[in-house]
């Protein structure tokens, strides 16, 4: 499974307070709260924790201090503490979707996927178009291998924002996993318009075109990929295979075959399968090249082929 924008938290920053009151303890609590925010921004997390805790000692109902403290615990990977604080807030404010989203996110960090999913679904009951909850519930359905449900959630996001590239990518990969190639092609081509240089998407799309026997389109994709650095080595071989079989361009195919070998692709089984392909052109030149490189596993079957 390949995901884009795996799980995200709708609020990445801390909540700041600007109001003041005339009550002495509350003023002191606010001062510690603002001090905690400053330490948080500076990355001095231990000092920020102490400041928020002091603010809550002075005013236990100070929910913004509690929330920022929970966010700080997430930042420092103290997930259990964060969950404890978030649940305490929810005891007083059970419908707060910001707190619920944060709690769901915290559960995912502990791989408590079903509990996290239940949280995000409860948010959607309150707010059906909450994009954060929709996205995260889609991801969690996918992680729990309920691909149809994941697809439904991503499709809802797509209807709300058809230009969201992460949603397009995930829809394309999901359609492939659900063995719906037309859908996979549709969404990945839409994604490609926005992200034309994404190697993962191009690889998935090229593979899909090849499997569906759209060889010209697959070759177009592989030509783009072989101009890039750091691509999977088998892309070079796939390009050569299409040229030497489906397209029937022996000269270009041999050149691509050499590129595959130079790239470091050394899967003798695939080279052997190519040599045995009944549609292979320039068979003799291919045989010579593969033998020179030690890439053929000649046995009785291959000897018979050479004797034809």
DASUL-V72727 format. One record per backbone hydrogen bond with DSSP energy under -1.0 kcal/mol. NH is the residue of the N-H (numbers start at 1). CO is the residue of the C=O. Records with the same first field share a line. If there is no record, write none. Layout:
NH->CO ; CO
This chain:
27->23
28->24
29->25
30->26
31->27
32->28
33->29
34->30
35->31
36->32
37->33
38->34
39->35
40->36
41->37
42->38
43->40
44->39
45->43
48->44
49->45
50->46
51->47
52->48
53->49
54->50
55->51
56->52
57->53
58->54
59->55
62->59
63->61
66->62
67->63
68->64
69->65
70->66
71->67
72->68
73->69
74->70
75->71
76->72
77->74
78->73
79->77
82->78
83->79
84->80
85->81
86->82
87->83
88->84
89->85
90->86
91->87
92->89
93->89
96->93
100->96
101->97
102->98
103->99
104->100
105->101
106->102
107->103
108->104
109->105
110->107
111->108
112->107
113->111
116->112
117->113
118->114
119->115
120->116
121->117
122->118
123->119
124->120
125->121
126->122
127->123
130->127
134->130
135->131
136->132
137->133
138->134
139->135
140->136
141->137
142->138
143->139
144->140
145->142
146->141
150->146
151->147
152->148
153->149
154->150
155->151
156->152
157->153
158->154
159->155
160->156
161->157
164->161
168->164
169->165
170->166
171->167
172->168
173->169
174->170
175->171
176->172
177->173
178->174
179->176
180->175
184->180
185->181
186->182
187->183
188->184
189->185
190->186
191->187
192->188
193->189
195->191
198->195
202->198
203->199
204->200
205->201
206->202
207->203
208->204
209->205
210->206
211->207
212->208
213->210
214->209
215->213
218->214
219->215
220->216
221->217
222->218
223->219
224->220
225->221
226->222
227->224
228->225
235->232
238->234
239->235
240->236
241->237
242->238
243->239
244->240
245->241
247->242
249->243
253->249
254->250
255->251
256->252
257->253
258->254
259->255
260->256
261->257
262->258
263->259
264->261
265->260
268->266
271->267
272->268
273->269
274->270
275->271
276->272
277->274
280->277
281->244
286->282
287->283
288->284
289->285
290->286
291->287
292->288
293->289
294->291
295->290
303->299
304->300
305->301
306->302
307->303
308->305
